[in-house]
Each structure stands twice: as C-alpha cells, then as structure tokens.
Amino acid sequence: MGRMASDSDKFSAWILVFLSLSPHVSLAPTSSQIDGNATLSQVCADGTYQHEGNTCCLCGAGQRLERHCTVKQYDEVCKPCDAGTYISQPNSQQHCEPCTSCDHPNANLEVAEACTAARNTKCRCKEDHYCSSGTETCRICHPCEKCDAEGVKVACTATNNTVCNDKTEGENSLTGITIAVIVVLVALGVGLYCLWRRFRQAAPEHGAENGELEPLKDIEAHMPEIAEVLGWKNMRDIALRGGISQTVIETCKQNHPNDGEEQTLQLLMRWVEQQGSDASKTLVQMLQDRGKMQAAEKVRNILRRGGTAGSNSLA
C-alpha cells in the first residue's frame, strides 16, 4: 500500500515538471471557455452596438458602416470615408460628415491642418489677421490694427488685435491756434453732416411711402457676417417663407451638426442662390415685416459699408 502511494506521488511530480517545462502547453481557457464580455472585448477593439438582436462591432474612426451584422455576430462591413468627408470617433453611422471649408469669401481663413478620414479640417487666420471669438473654431478673422509713430506695445496674434503704445504728452499737446482751427473745422463738419443727413433721410422716406427700399448689393461678399447676425432661427424662418423646402433646410442642419453658424451660412447661400439679384432687398424687407428692425438695420449696414455689424446673432 505504501509503495503504491509513493508511485502515485512520483507520477504527480513528473506531470507538474512536464507542464512547467513544456512551451506548448497552456493552462489558459480557450475562447469558448471565456465569458461573453471577455470574448467581446477581444473581437471588437472599438466597442459594440446592438442591431436586431445581434451584437455588432463599431466601425473605427475614419470608417462608416456599410452593412450591419446579420447572419452571425461580428460580420458587419465597414468602409473608409470618401475624400472630403470624415468621422473622428468609433461609430455605427452610414454616412461620413463633410469636411469644413476654410474658403468662405472675406472670412480671411486658411487651412492649418487638412481634413483626413478621421479628422475634420482645422482653419486658422491668415497672416496679419486675428479672431476675437474666443473659441477654438473661428468663422471670421479681422485685419490687425496698424500702429503709427507711437509704435507697437503688444503684437497682433491669432486671437488678439495689435495694442499700440500710448501717445506721449508732447504729441497730444496742441497750441491755442491749432485748437481753434480744429474747433472751427469740427463745427463746419457737424453742420455739413447735419445737412447731409437731412437730405439723405428724405430719399428713403419718399421711397418708403411707395413701399420700396434702396438697392443693396454685394450680398455674396458678406454672407458670413450676415449669417452671424441672423442666427439659425431667423434664417430658417426666412427660408421657409422664401419657398426653400423643409428637406433642404434639414440637410443644411444635418450636414453640420452642433455648428449653428455653419448651418445658418449654408442655408443663407441656398436662399441667396434662389432669390437672385433681389436677395439683399428681399432679406431686409422680410426682416422688417417680421418686426426684426435691429437685425434688418445691421444687415443693411453690412451691405452699405462692407463691414461687420456686430458679432451677436439676433433671435
């Protein structure tokens, strides 16, 4: 009996030695022995989603879903995004997002990083321009201020305008004769301005009696500024009243999710294209008809002077 126990102990010892020395023997469980969560993480590197009772793998960044898994789990088909589109996160989307353009007229932007299948375009201000929006994504850049003889105190950057040195006391002091001349010139200028205003105001009032507006041109050159003033809510209402279909409006919105400025700009472009040469006049008139007097005046000022009428949109 003792001899049999001794032989059994020796056999067990040889088995342990064999397992520890053999490089081909693994004590780890097979994939069929692993629980469902462990197998899932090994198969789907970017996570999973559910479709008609099947667990499907998410497509990786830069790819879109071509076909859901159907016959068996993990047999879905993913395809790379086409040129000019991207997806930056793992997803189960069937369409990639369009890349942002840096070529809007008068926006003074240029490409900082080109769009790839997994990353949207990054724009930056052109040289000697800055953006004051305070956000990572800038839509309009403004020319940097030029300092005269006083010189530059703080140079212009991509997010801040130039700061000029304060003028010295000697430069600000004027003789009594110079002051008198300035006062006379200012008084003369004020008088001429008042006369000009009175003459100028008479013409619009006469036109208003006939239900007409003065002609406003070059709306295409200032659409980014006008879109910023209008905002999505005003632009959507104008588009609907102007005959733009709900499908086109929703397409502009879906093509640029979470980017209200770009949605508004794209819809404004569609509306201007439809209106033709009367777009500027029609836009101001529609804003006035809806009681949006402040917005109408800001748009009118942009079209008259070719400048920015304010950075805040008017709901």
LOPA-597835 format. One record per residue: x, y, z of N, C-alpha, C in turn. Coordinates in steps of 0.1 Angstrom, whole numbers, plus 5000, padded with zeros to 4 digits. Atoms other than C-alpha are relative to their C-alpha. Layout:
<pts>
XYZXYZXYZ;...
</pts>
This chain:
<pts>
500849885000500050005000500950125000;499049894999502950245009500750024987;499350005013504650154976499150074990;500949955010501550244956499950155002;500149864997501250584974501250074995;498749945004504950654967500050014985;500049995014504550574930499050114995;501049895003501450804928500650135001;499449864998503351094943501150024989;499049975011506251044918499450034987;500649975013503851034889499450154999;500549865000502151364900501250104999;498949915001505551524904500650014986;499650005014506551424869499150084991;501049935008503351564855500250155002;499849864997504051904872501250054993;498849965006507551914859499950014985;500250005014506451834824499250134995;500949885003503752114824500850135001;499349874997506152374838501150024989;498949995009508952294812499550014985;500450015014506852244780499550144996;500449875005506452564759498749994992;501250015008503452424740498849975008;501250034992501152364769499550135007;500549884994498852654781498949965009;501150034991496652644811498950104999;501049905001494652944799498849944993;501250055006491052884788499950044985;500249975014490052874751499050114999;501049895002487853144736498649955003;501350054996484852914741499850005015;500150014985485652904778499950145006;500049864994485953284782498550055000;501349954999482853464793499750094989;500449925012480853674768500750145000;499449865000482354014779501549994996;498650015004485953894776500249984985;499950035014485453754742499650124992;500449885007483654074731501150104999;498949905000486554304741501149954991;498950045008488954084722499650014985;500550005014486854084689499850144996;500449865004485654454689500950105007;499049914994488554684696499450145003;500649864998486355004693498749995007;501350014993483254874712499049944991;501150075007479954734701498750085001;501349954999476354824694499049894996;501050115002473054624691499250044987;500949985012471154574659499249874998;500950115002468154344656500449885008;499750114991469254134685501449954998;498650045002472854094672500950105006;498949914995475954244688501050024989;499149975011477954424661501150095005;498849924997481354584662499850144994;500049875005481554964659501150024990;498949975010483555094629500950105006;499049924995486755264637499950144995;500049865005487455644633500649994985;499650005014487755724596499349904991;500850095007485255454586498650025002;501450004998481555434581499449864998;500650135000479155144584499449984986;500650045013478354974550498849905002;501150104998476254684564500149955014;500150054986475054574599500449855000;499950154999475954224611498749945000;501350065001473153994603500049855002;500050154999473953624597500649955013;499450034988476253604626500650125006;499449884994477853834651501350034994;498749945005480754054640500349974985;499850015015480154004602499650134993;500449885006479354374597501150054990;499049955010481154564568500250155002;499649864999482954904573500850044988;499249945011484355124546500650135003;499349874997486755424547499150114994;500749885004485255774544500550044986;499549955013485355914509500850135002;499349874999487556214501499150125002;500849894996486256534516499049985011;500950044989484456354544500849945011;499350054988485456234579499149955011;500750044987484356054611501249995010;498949994991486556124641499949905012;500250094989485155864666499549864995;500750135004484155494665498550024999;501449975003480655474652499349894993;500850095008477755294635499250084990;500649915010476955584611500249944986;499950045014476255504575500550114990;499649895008477355844563501150085007;498949924994480656044570499650154999;500349865000480556414578500850074990;499249925010481556674552501150085007;498949924994484956844559499650154999;500249855000484857214569500850064990;499249925010485957464542500550125007;499449884995488357744550499950114990;499949915012487557924517498850105000;501149905001484558144527500550144996;499649875004484758484510500150105011;499849904991486158764531500149955015;499850054987486558534561501550005005;498649994997490358564559500649885007;499650124994490958204568500949924990;499250095008493457944555500149875008;500050134995493957574561501349985009;498950034991496057484592500449855000;499850155001495557104591499049954990;500950055010494056934561499049895005;501050104996490956714565500549864996;499750145003491556344568498849925003;501250094998489156044570499750005015;500250014986489556054608500050145007;499949874994489856434614499550114991;500549895008488056744603501150114997;499049895003489857044587500150095012;499749894991491457294610500450134993;499749875006491357654599500750105009;499349894992493457954611499950134992;500049875007493658324604501250014991;498949975009495758444575500950095007;499049914994498858644583499550145001;500549874997498158984599498550015002;501450004996494658884609499849935013;500250064987493158784642498549965002;501450044997489958624656499750035014;500349964986488258764687498949925006;501250084995485558494691500349935013;499750074988487458324719499749855000;500350155001486557974706501149944991;499050085008488757704690499750014985;500449995014486757724658499650144996;500349865004486858074642499450014986;500749995012484558174614500450134992;499649875007485758534606501250055007;498849934995489258694610500050144996;500049865003489759064612501450054998;498749955002492759264599500650065013;499349954988495359354626500150164999;499949865000495459724636501550044997;498749955002498459924623500350125009;499649894991500260154648500850104992;499349895006501560494637501450025007;498749974994504560674652500249955014;499950054986503760554687500649865001;499450135000504860204678499149895007;500850124995503559854688500449975015;499850044986503159774725499949855001;500250155000501759414720499749964986;500250045014502059244686498749934998;501350075003498959104669500349855000;499950145000498358734674498849944993;501250065006495858484661498750025007;501249984992493458564689499950145006;500149864995494258934698500550104990;499649895009494459254679501350075006;498849924996497559484680499750105011;500149904989498059704711501150104997;499049905003499760034703500450075012;499549924988501860244727499250125001;500749874998500160544743500950114994;499349885005501060874727500550085011;499449924989503361094747499250135001;500749884997502161414763500350114990;499649905010504161624738499349994987;500750025013502461464709498550045001;501449964998499061534724499750145002;500249864997499661894733499950084987;500249925011498462144708500050155004;500149864998498862524705498650055000;501349945000495962754710499550034986;500449975014495862844673499549864994;500450135006495762474663498749955006;501350044994492962404688498850084994;501149925006490962694674499749964986;500350045013491362574639499249875000;500750134999490262224649498550025004;501449974995487162364667499250054988;500749955012486262554635499749894990;500250115010486762254613498949905005;500950094995484762034636498650064999;501349945001481862284638499550004985;500450005014481862314600499649864995;500350145003481961934597498749965005;501350034994479061894620498850064993;501149945007476962144601499849934986;500150075013477761974568499449865001;500550144997476961634583498550015002;501549994997473561754596499250034987;500749975013472661894561500049874992;500050135008473761564545499049905005;500950094994471761364570498650034996;501449965003468661564563499749974986;500250035014469061524526499949854997;499950155001469861154529498749945005;501250064994466861084551498850024992;501249965008464461254528499749894989;500150095011465161004499499449875005;500650124996464460684519498550015005;501449984996461260834534499150004988;500949995012459960914500499849864993;500150135005460760564488499249915009;500850084991459160414519498550024998;501449985003455860584510499549914989;500450095011455860374478500349865003;499750144996456860064497501249944994;498850045006460360054482501150025010;498749994992463860004497501150044990;498949965009467060154484500749874996;499450125005469059904464501349975009;498850054992471659694484500649894992;499350105008474259494466501149935007;498950084995477159254471499749925012;500450084988475359024495501049885000;499250125000477558734483501450025007;498749974994480758904496499950015015;500149984986479358944531499149905007;500950104995477458624537500449955014;499650054987479558504567499550105011;500449904990478858844586498550005001;501549995000475158844576499549875008;500450134993474758474588500250015015;499749994986476358564621499050095007;501049914994473858854626498649935001;501450065000470758644616499949895010;500250114992471358324635499149904993;500750115006469757984627498450025000;501549994999466158064639499550104990;500549905010465758384618500249954986;499750045014467458224587499049894996;501050115004465157914589498750054997;501349945002462058134591500050074986;499949935013463258344561500049894989;499950105010464058024541498649944997;501350065002460657874547499050104993;500949915006458858194538500550034985;499549975013461058224507499949884991;500350115009460057884494501049895000;499050104998463057674505499349885006;500750124995461857314511500649965014;499650054986462057154546501149904998;498950105002464256884531501450074999;498749925002466957144520500450055014;499749944986466757314555500649895009;499550104991467256984573501349954996;498650045005470156884550501150105005;499049904995471957214559500349985015;499850024985471457134596500749875002;499350134998472456764594501449994995;498650005006475556834573501050065010;499149934991476957044601499450005014;500650024986475756904635500850085010;499349924989476557124666500850124995;499349885006477757414643498950094995;501149925004474957664642500450114990;499649895009476957934624500249944986;499950065014477857694595498749964994;501450045005474257564593499350134994;500649885005473057924590500650054987;499349965012475658014564499649924988;500450095011474857714542498650034995;501449985004471157784543499950144994;500049875007471758154535500550004986;499450025014473858054505498949944991;501150065008470957834492498950104997;501049905002468458114498500450114990;499549895008470558384481500049954985;500050055013471058154451498649994994;501450005005467258114448499550144997;500649875001466458484452500750084988;499349935011469058604426500450155004;499649864999469758984422499350085011;500949924990466959094446500249945014;499850074987468358884475500250105012;499749904989469659184496498850085004;501249924997466559394492498949915006;501050094994464259094499500349965015;499650044987466258994530499650115010;500349894991465959344546498550025002;501549995000462259364537499449905009;500650114993461459024552500350025015;499749974986463259114585499150115005;500849894996461359444587498549955002;501350054999458059264580499749925013;500150084988458759024609500350085013;499749924988459559314633501449995005;498650014996463259234634500850134995;499449885005464259604629501550015003;498549994997467659574647500849924991;499350085009468659284626500050054986;500149945013467459454594501050114999;499049895001469559764602501449955000;498650065001472659554609500349954987;499850055013472259374577500250114989;499949885009471759704558501350065001;498749934998474859854574501249914994;499050095005476959544564500050024984;500149995014475759574528500450144995;499749875004476259954527501550025001;498649974997479759974543500949894997;499150115002481059624536500749975013;499350034988481859584573499249915009;500750094991480859374603499150095009;501049924993477659504620499949955015;500150064986478159304653500249865000;499650144999479258964665498949925005;501050094994476058854682498849994991;501250025008473158704663498850045007;501249954994469658824669498949904997;501050105001467058564676498750064996;
</pts>
